[in-house]
Amino acid sequence: MAVRIDGEVRSGSLEIDLDSASWEEHGHGGNESFDDVILHIFLEKTVRGHFFTRNSRHRSIPQLQLDSSLLDIMTAGDLPEAFPGRCLAPLQGMSGDAVQSLLEAAAQFRVKKKCDRLRAMSGATSSRQTLFQAICEALGFRHNKTAMAILAQRNQLGDLLDASAAEREARLFGAAGFMTSEIYDPSLSQEATRYLKELWQHWWKVRPEVEPEESRAIRWKLSGTRPVNHPQRRVGAIAAILEQWNGIAATWEKPGTDLAGNWRRHCDELSHRYWDHHYTLHSRASESAMKLIGTDRQRDILGNVLFPWCLGRDQGCWAEFAAMRGVDTNEKLRRAKLRLFGADAETAKRYSRFYYQQQALLQI
C-alpha cells in the first residue's frame, strides 16, 4: 500500500484495529514483522492522553482514527464475494441423488488425502507425536499453521509429558519466542506480571537447550488475527491440552466410540487460570471466561485431523463423520457456494448443512 503523509509518499503495510490500544495488547510494538507498517488505523481510542504507535525500532508510526459513522455508507453486500463458476450449469442439470453422490465422493477423496498425509507423517515419528503436531497445526488457524507445526516439532510430545506442568509451559512459550527480555513491561497487570515470573522461574533453567538462534526463530503472523486466536493464547491452549493428554488421546485410539462427543467434552473441560481470561501475555483481563478452543475450531480439528486419522483405520467411523453438522460459515465456504450454486440460496443451504458436504464443496 502507499499513502501520502505531509506530501511524502510512503509504501508499506497498514494495520487496522478496532481500538488504538490493540497495537500494544497484540504485541505489535515489539514484533519486527510490523516494522514496515506505515499507518495505524483505528476506530476507538481508549488510551488516556496522547498515545504513540511505535514499532520494534521505537520509531513513531502515524495514526488515523476513523469516524465510525462513515462506515454505515457501505455494507458488505455492496461488493460480490464471488461469481458463478463453470460447475454451476452441470450441477443444475443433475438430479438430487446425483449431486448427493458427487458430494460423498468428493468428501471421501478429501478425507483420504488428509489420512494419507497423517500416515506419511507417522512413518517418520510416533502416532501420538503425529496427532500432537496436527492438532497444534490446526490451532494455528490460517495465518500460523506452519509456525505452530514448527513449535510442535521442536517440542516433542514425550519430552513435554515427562516435564512438570510449569516447566512444560515455560518450554513452549520460550521455544515460541515469547519469553524475550522485553517481556517485563511496567504497564503489565498484576496477573500478567505474576504469570510471567512463574514462567521465567523455569525458563531460565531450560533456556540454553530450548531457545533457538535468531536465524531459526519462529515467525508469527499477528495481523488479521482475532485477539481470542492470538498465537500466545493458542500456546496456552496447547499447555492445557497436554494437562489432559492421556484422557484426550484415548478419544481417537478407540474409533467408533462417539469420537465427536468425547472430543467436544474434553475441549469444553479445558481450562487455564490465566488464559481463560487473557488474550496475550500483555493484555488486560477479560471479565468473562473465554473458551480455549471455540466450537468451530473443535469441529475443524475433528474434521481435518481426528476423523481422517480414525477413518484410516476403521471405515466404520464414516457414519459418525457424515452426521457431524457443518460450521456456521466462513469466507472460503461462502465463495464455494456462490460459485457452485449461484443465487440459489435454498439449494446451497441444502447441500452445506453437514461438515462432509462443506468439505466436498471446497474439494470441488
C-alpha positions in Angstrom: 0.0 0.0 0.0 1.0 3.6 -0.5 -0.2 6.7 1.4 0.7 10.4 1.2 1.6 12.0 4.6 2.5 15.6 4.7 3.4 15.5 1.0 5.6 12.4 1.3 4.6 9.2 -0.3 5.2 6.2 2.0 4.9 2.5 1.0 4.3 -0.4 3.3 1.6 -2.2 5.3 -1.5 -0.8 7.1 -2.7 -2.0 10.4 -6.4 -1.7 11.2 -7.7 -2.2 14.7 -11.0 -1.5 16.5 -9.1 0.1 19.4 -5.9 2.1 19.5 -4.7 0.1 22.5 -4.8 -3.1 20.4 -1.5 -2.3 18.9 0.4 -2.9 22.2 -2.1 -5.5 23.5 -1.4 -7.7 20.5 2.3 -7.3 20.9 2.9 -5.4 17.6 5.2 -2.8 19.2 7.9 -5.4 19.9 7.3 -7.5 16.7 9.8 -6.9 13.8 7.1 -8.2 11.4 5.3 -4.9 11.9 8.2 -2.6 11.3 7.0 -2.0 7.8 3.7 -0.6 8.9 3.3 3.0 7.7 -0.1 3.8 9.1 -2.0 2.6 12.2 -5.8 3.0 11.6 -8.4 2.5 14.4 -12.0 3.3 15.3 -11.8 3.9 19.1 -9.2 5.5 21.3 -9.4 4.2 24.9 -5.9 5.1 25.9 -5.8 8.2 28.1 -3.7 11.1 27.0 -1.5 11.1 23.9 -0.8 7.6 22.6 2.2 6.9 20.3 2.2 3.9 18.0 5.8 2.6 17.8 7.5 -0.3 16.1 10.2 -2.6 17.5 12.8 0.1 16.5 10.9 2.6 18.6 10.0 4.7 15.6 6.7 6.5 15.7 4.0 5.3 13.2 1.4 7.8 12.0 -2.1 7.3 13.3 -5.5 7.7 11.7 -8.7 7.5 13.7 -11.8 6.8 11.6 -15.2 8.3 12.0 -17.3 5.2 12.8 -20.4 6.9 11.4 -18.9 6.8 7.9 -18.9 3.0 8.0 -22.6 2.9 7.5 -22.2 4.3 4.0 -21.1 0.9 2.6 -22.3 -2.5 3.6 -20.7 -5.9 3.0 -23.4 -6.6 0.3 -22.1 -3.8 -2.0 -19.3 -6.0 -3.3 -19.7 -9.6 -4.6 -17.6 -12.3 -2.8 -17.5 -14.4 -5.9 -19.2 -15.1 -9.3 -20.9 -18.2 -10.5 -18.3 -20.7 -11.8 -18.2 -23.2 -14.6 -19.6 -26.0 -12.4 -22.9 -24.2 -11.9 -24.5 -25.4 -15.2 -23.6 -29.1 -14.8 -24.8 -29.1 -11.2 -28.2 -27.6 -12.1 -28.7 -30.4 -14.6 -28.1 -33.2 -12.1 -30.7 -34.9 -10.0 -30.6 -34.6 -6.3 -29.3 -38.2 -5.9 -26.6 -37.5 -8.4 -25.5 -34.3 -6.6 -25.5 -36.1 -3.2 -23.4 -39.0 -4.7 -20.9 -36.5 -6.1 -20.6 -34.7 -2.7 -20.0 -38.0 -0.9 -17.3 -39.0 -3.4 -15.6 -35.6 -3.2 -15.7 -35.6 0.6 -14.2 -39.2 0.8 -11.5 -38.1 -1.6 -10.6 -35.1 0.5 -10.6 -37.1 3.7 -8.4 -39.8 2.1 -5.8 -37.1 1.2 -5.7 -35.9 4.8 -5.5 -39.5 6.0 -2.6 -40.2 3.6 -0.7 -37.1 4.9 -1.1 -38.2 8.5 0.0 -41.7 7.7 3.1 -40.3 6.0 3.9 -38.1 9.0 3.5 -41.0 11.4 6.0 -43.0 9.3 8.7 -40.6 10.4 7.7 -40.4 14.1 5.2 -41.9 16.5 1.4 -41.8 16.0 0.9 -39.7 19.1 3.5 -37.2 18.0 1.8 -37.0 14.6 -1.5 -36.2 16.1 0.0 -33.7 18.6 1.6 -31.9 15.7 -1.5 -32.0 13.6 -3.6 -30.6 16.4 -1.1 -27.8 17.0 -1.1 -27.0 13.3 -4.9 -26.8 13.3 -4.8 -24.4 16.3 -2.6 -22.1 14.2 -5.6 -21.3 12.0 -4.9 -19.9 8.6 -2.1 -17.5 9.5 0.1 -19.5 11.8 -0.4 -23.2 10.8 3.3 -23.6 9.8 4.5 -21.7 12.9 2.5 -24.0 15.2 3.7 -27.1 13.4 7.3 -26.0 13.9 6.7 -25.4 17.6 5.4 -29.0 17.9 8.3 -30.4 16.0 10.8 -28.6 18.3 9.0 -29.8 21.4 8.5 -33.5 21.2 5.4 -34.8 22.9 7.3 -37.3 25.0 9.7 -34.7 26.4 6.8 -32.3 27.2 4.8 -35.1 29.0 7.9 -36.0 31.1 8.3 -32.5 32.3 6.3 -30.9 35.1 3.3 -28.7 34.1 5.2 -25.5 34.9 8.4 -26.5 33.0 6.3 -27.7 30.1 4.6 -24.4 29.8 7.9 -22.4 30.0 9.4 -24.6 27.3 6.5 -24.0 24.9 6.4 -20.2 25.4 10.2 -20.0 25.3 10.6 -22.1 22.1 7.8 -20.0 20.6 9.9 -16.8 21.2 7.6 -15.2 23.7 10.0 -15.1 26.6 12.1 -12.2 25.5 13.8 -9.6 27.7 11.2 -7.1 26.8 8.5 -9.2 28.5 8.6 -7.2 31.7 6.7 -4.1 30.7 5.9 -1.8 33.7 2.4 -1.4 32.4 1.6 -5.1 32.8 -1.3 -6.1 35.1 -0.5 -7.8 38.4 -1.9 -11.1 37.0 0.3 -10.9 33.9 3.4 -10.0 35.9 2.8 -12.9 38.3 2.3 -15.4 35.5 5.4 -14.3 33.6 7.5 -14.5 36.8 6.4 -18.1 37.2 7.3 -18.9 33.6 10.7 -17.3 34.0 11.5 -19.3 37.1 11.5 -22.4 34.9 12.5 -20.8 31.6 16.0 -19.7 32.6 16.9 -23.3 33.6 16.0 -24.8 30.2 16.7 -21.7 28.0 20.1 -22.8 26.8 18.8 -26.1 25.3 15.4 -24.8 24.1 15.8 -21.2 22.8 16.6 -21.2 19.1 19.1 -19.0 17.4 17.8 -15.8 15.9 18.0 -17.2 12.4 15.7 -20.1 13.4 13.2 -18.1 15.4 9.6 -18.9 14.7 7.9 -16.1 12.7 4.4 -15.4 13.8 1.9 -13.5 11.8 -0.3 -11.3 14.0 -2.1 -9.1 11.5 -5.5 -10.2 10.6 -5.7 -12.5 13.7 -8.6 -12.1 16.1 -7.4 -11.4 19.7 -9.0 -14.6 21.0 -6.9 -16.5 18.5 -3.6 -14.8 19.2 -0.7 -17.2 19.0 0.2 -16.7 22.6 -3.3 -17.8 23.6 -3.0 -20.8 21.2 0.2 -21.9 23.0 -1.7 -21.6 26.3 -4.4 -23.9 24.8 -1.7 -26.4 23.9 -0.4 -26.4 27.5 -4.0 -27.0 28.7 -4.4 -29.9 26.2 -1.2 -31.5 27.5 -2.5 -31.5 31.0 -5.3 -33.8 29.9 -3.3 -35.6 27.1 -3.8 -39.2 28.2 -7.6 -38.8 28.5 -7.8 -37.0 25.2 -5.6 -39.5 23.4 -8.0 -42.3 24.4 -10.7 -40.4 22.3 -9.1 -41.3 19.0 -7.4 -44.5 20.0 -10.9 -46.2 20.3 -12.6 -45.4 17.0 -16.4 -45.9 16.9 -16.9 -44.7 20.5 -18.6 -41.3 20.0 -15.4 -39.6 18.8 -17.1 -36.2 18.3 -18.9 -36.2 21.7 -15.8 -37.2 23.6 -13.6 -34.7 21.9 -16.1 -31.8 22.5 -16.4 -32.8 26.1 -12.6 -32.7 26.6 -12.4 -29.3 24.9 -15.2 -27.9 27.0 -13.4 -29.0 30.1 -10.1 -27.4 29.1 -9.2 -24.6 31.5 -6.2 -22.4 32.3 -6.1 -20.0 35.2 -4.5 -17.3 33.1 -5.6 -17.9 29.5 -9.2 -18.3 30.4 -9.3 -14.5 30.9 -6.4 -13.1 28.8 -5.7 -12.7 25.0 -1.9 -12.2 25.3 0.9 -12.1 27.8 0.4 -8.3 28.0 -3.4 -7.9 27.8 -5.8 -6.8 30.4 -8.0 -9.5 32.0 -11.4 -10.2 30.4 -14.3 -10.1 32.8 -15.9 -13.2 31.4 -14.1 -16.5 30.8 -13.3 -17.5 27.2 -13.2 -21.0 25.7 -9.6 -22.0 24.9 -10.9 -23.9 21.8 -14.1 -22.5 20.3 -16.9 -24.6 18.8 -15.9 -24.1 15.2 -12.3 -24.9 15.9 -13.3 -28.0 17.8 -15.2 -29.1 14.7 -12.4 -28.3 12.3 -9.9 -30.4 14.3 -12.4 -33.2 14.3 -13.0 -33.0 10.5 -9.4 -32.3 9.5 -7.4 -34.4 12.0 -9.2 -36.8 14.2 -11.8 -38.3 11.8 -9.3 -38.7 8.9 -6.9 -40.4 11.4 -9.6 -42.8 12.6 -11.1 -43.4 9.1 -7.6 -44.6 8.0 -8.0 -47.5 10.5 -11.8 -48.0 10.7 -14.2 -47.0 7.9 -17.0 -47.6 10.3 -16.4 -44.0 11.5 -17.8 -42.6 8.3 -21.4 -42.6 9.5 -20.5 -40.6 12.6 -18.4 -38.2 10.4 -21.2 -37.8 7.9 -23.6 -36.9 10.8 -21.5 -34.0 12.0 -23.1 -30.7 11.5 -21.2 -28.1 9.4 -19.6 -24.8 10.6 -21.8 -21.8 10.5 -19.9 -20.2 7.6 -16.5 -18.9 6.5 -15.1 -17.0 3.6 -14.0 -19.9 1.6 -17.3 -21.7 2.0 -19.3 -18.7 1.0 -17.3 -18.3 -2.1 -17.6 -22.0 -2.9 -21.4 -21.9 -2.6 -21.7 -18.8 -4.7 -19.6 -20.4 -7.5 -21.3 -23.7 -7.4 -25.0 -22.7 -6.8 -25.1 -19.0 -7.8 -28.1 -17.2 -6.4 -29.9 -20.5 -5.5 -29.6 -20.0 -1.7 -32.0 -22.8 -0.9 -30.0 -25.4 -2.8 -26.8 -24.1 -1.3 -28.2 -24.5 2.1 -29.5 -28.0 1.5 -26.0 -29.2 0.3 -24.0 -27.5 3.0 -25.7 -28.4 6.3 -23.2 -31.1 7.2 -19.5 -30.9 7.6 -18.7 -33.5 5.0 -20.9 -31.6 2.4 -18.9 -28.4 3.1 -15.6 -30.3 2.7 -17.0 -31.7 -0.6 -17.9 -28.2 -1.9 -14.4 -27.0 -1.1 -12.9 -30.0 -2.8 -14.9 -29.4 -6.0 
